[in-house]
Amino acid sequence: MPFDPALPRTFNAISIRAHAPMASGVYGLSNASAWLFIGETDNIQESLLEHFRAGSEQATGFCFEMCSAGGRARRQDRLVQEYEPGGNRR
């Protein structure tokens, strides 16, 4: 099951602050051709800003979905299985 909603946002500080909540959930970083990373966090906005500050080089977009702390890891695993992001490969 894809991100809900699957609407990607532009990956920059202004867009992150405007759209990403300071709430528990999962998030994904992408570019025009691939999913790069999917993570889970207590604070979606802060985690996205950390990726942005770190210069996540290829990311141009992000998606997120809020969910409880107890469901985050399971939801992240499902999204990783579905999208196969390069940054989550071991």
Secondary structure, 3 states (H helix, E strand, C coil): CCCCCCCCEECCHHHHHHHCCCCCEEEEEECCCCEEEEEEECCHHHHHHHHHHCCCCCCCEEEEEECCHHHHHHHHHHHHHHHCCHHHCC
